[in-house]
Amino acid sequence: MNQPMNQPMNQMSLAEQEQAFRKFMPRVYLWMLVALSVTAVVAWTVYNSPTLREFFFANPWISLGLFIGQLVLVVALSAAIQRLSTPVAMLIFFAYAALTGIVFASIFMAYTQTSIASTFVATAGLFGVLSIIGFTTGRDLTKAGNIAIVALIGIIIASLINFFLRSEALYWVISIAGVLIFVVLIARDSQKLKQMATQVDVNSEQGSKASIMGALILYLDFINLFMFLLRIFGRR
C-alpha cells in the first residue's frame, strides 16, 4: 500500500520504509546508469570524429558555450523540477549528460584509454562502497555533508586561481581534496536519498521526478569523483 506523499518517515513501519526504498533506489540507479552511458557514448563518438573534435575544441567560444549550456541545464532541472513533467525532466537530464559527454571527449585526448578504464572501474567500486555506507550507517551525515559543500566551494575558487597561477602543488592539493570531498558527499547523498524514498509516493509523478533528481545528484557525484581520481592516477 502506497504511503501519503507527506507522511513522515517515523510514522512508517520498518517494513514499509524498506519497501519504499527498494522501489525508489533501483529507479535512481537506472537513470544514473543511462545518463553515464549517454555520456560515455557521446564522448567516444566525438573523440573518434576529427570533424566533431575540431568543431567543439578548436574554437574556445564553443567550449565556453558547452560549459554555459551544462550550467543552464543543471540549474534549470534543479530549480524547476516540480513544475516540469517527468518526460521533460528526463529529457533535460539526458541532454545534460550528452553535453557532459562532449566535454569529456577531451579526456581521451589527455589520458590513455587504459587509465581511463581502470579509473572508471575504481570509481564505480568506491562509489558502491560509499553508497552502502550511506544506506547503512546510523550516523547522521548532514553536518559532514555541509562541511564538504563549503570545502567544495573553496576548491572551485582555488581552481579558478590556479587557472592563472599554474601551480603544480596547488593542482595536487585540489585533486586530493576533491576526492575527499566527494567521498563524503556520495555517502551523504545516498543517505538523503534513502530518507527521500520514505517521503514521497514512489509510484506517483512526484516520485518519478524525485528519482530523476536523485539520479542527477549521484551522477554529478560519480562524475566529479571520477575526474579527481583521474587527475591523480591517470596516465597522460
N, C-alpha and C positions, 0 to 999 in steps of 0.2 A: 504493500500500500504506500502510495507516494505521500511524502510529508508536505505540509504547507510551506511555501517558499520562505516565510519569515519565522519558522519555528526555530527557537534557539537549540543549539546542539545539546545542551544539558537536559532538554526535555525529550530527547530521543533515546531510546534504549541502545545498548551497545550493538545489538544485532541490527537495528535499523541504521545506525551510523556505518557499520561495516558494509551493509547492503548499498547504501548511498555511495560510499567510497568506491566499491567495486564496479558500480555503474559509471561513475564520473571519470575516474582516472584513466581507464582504457581509452576513452574518447580524447582526453587531453593528450595522451601519448601518441594516439593515432594521428591527430592533426599536426603534432610536433614532428613526427616521423615523415609525414607527407611534405611538410614545409622544408625539412632538411633535404629530402630527396629532390624537391624542386630546385633548391639552392645548388646542390651538387650537379644536377643535370645541366642547369644553365651555365654554371661556372665552367664545366668541362666543354660544353658546346662553344662558348665564347673563346676559351683558350685554344681550341683546335681550329678556329676560323681566323686566319690572318686578317680578313676584311673586318670582322667584328672587333678583333683586338685593336686594330688601327683606329676604327671609328670611336670606340669607347675610351681608349687610353692615350691616343696621340694628342687629343685636344683637352687641355686642362679644364675648360668650361664644361665639357661633357662630364668629366669626373665630378666636378662640383655639383652639376645638376643631379647626378646619381645620388650623391650624399644628401642633397636637399630633398630629393624625392623619397629616400628612405625615411628621413626625419618626418616629413609631412605625413606619410602613410602610417607610421607607428604612432604618432601623436593623434592623428585622426581616429584611428581604431581605438586607442585607449580612451580618448575623451568622449567619443560618440557611440561607444559600443551598445549602450542601452537604447539608443534611437535607431540603430541600424537593424535591418532584418538579418537573419542568420546567413543567407546566401551572400549578401553584400559584405558582411563582416568577414566571411570566409574568403571572398574574392580579394579584399584588401590585404588580408593576411598573406595569401599566396603571392599577391603582387609584390609585397614587401620581400618575401622570400626570394622571388625572382630577381629583384633589384640587388639584393644581397649577393646572389649568385654571380651577377655581372661584376660586382666589385671583387668578389672572391676569385674571379678568373686570374687576377693579378698574382695570387699566391702561387699558382702553378708556374709563373714566370720567375718567382723569387726562391722557391724551395723545391727540393727534389720530391718526386711523387712518392717515393718510399717513406720519406719522413712525414709527408702529409698524411699518408695512410696510417702509419704507426701512431702518429699523434692523435688522429681521429679515433682509433681504437682505444688508446689510453684515455682520451676524454670521455668516451662512451662508458668505459669501465668505472672511472672515477665518478661520473655523473650518476650511474646506477647506485653506487655505494652511498653517495651523499643523499640521494633521494630516499633510500631505505632508512638512513639515519634520521632524516626529516620526518618520515612517516612514523617511526617507532620511538623516538626519544620522548621522554616525559617532560623534558625541559622546554620552557617557552623560549623560542629563538628570536622573538620580536626585537629585543634590545640589541642582540648581536647583529641582526639584520640592519637595524637603523644605523649602527656604527659603521657597518660595511658600506651603506649608501653614502654616508658622509665621506668615508675614505675613497669611494669611487669618484665622487666629485673632485676630491683632491688629486687623484691621478689623472683625471681628464685635464685639469688645469696644468698639472705638471707635464703632460704630454704636449699641450699647446706650447708651453715654454720651451720644451726640448725640441720642438719643431725648428726653432731658431738657434738654440744652443748646440744641438747635435752632440750632446754629451753621452758617451757610451755608458758611463757609470750610472747616469740617471735613467738611461734606457733599461738597464738591468733591474734597477730598483723598481721602476714602474711595472716591468713584466712580472717580477716575483710578487709584488703587492697585488697586481691584478689577479693572479692565480689565487692567492689567499682570500681576496675579496669575494670572488665568485664561488669558491669553496663554501664560504659562509652563506652566500645568497641562494645557492642551489638547495642547501638543506633548509634554509628559512622559507623559501618559496614553496618547497614541497610540503612543508608543514602547513603553510597557509592554504594550499590547495586542498589538503586533507580536510581542513576546517570548512573550506568553501563548499565541499561536497555535501555537507550536512546542513547548509544554509540556503540551498536552492532546490527546487524540484528538478532533478536531473533529467526528467523526461519532458520538461517544458521548453518553450522558446528561450526563456531566461537561462535555463540550464545549458542549452546548446551554445548560447553566446558566452556563458561563463567558461565552458570547456575550450572555446576558441581563444578567449583571453588568457586562460591558464596555459594553453599551448604556446601562445606568443611569449609569455613570461619565461617559460622553461626553454623555449627556442633561443631567446636572447641570452639567457644564462649559459646555455650549451655553446653557442657560437663564440661568445666572449671568452669563456674558459679555453676553448679550442685555440683561439687566436693567441692568447697569452702563453699557453703551453707551446705553441708552435714557435713563438718568438724565442723561447728558452731552449727548446730541444730540436727545432727544425734545422735541417742541413741545407744551406743555400747552394 
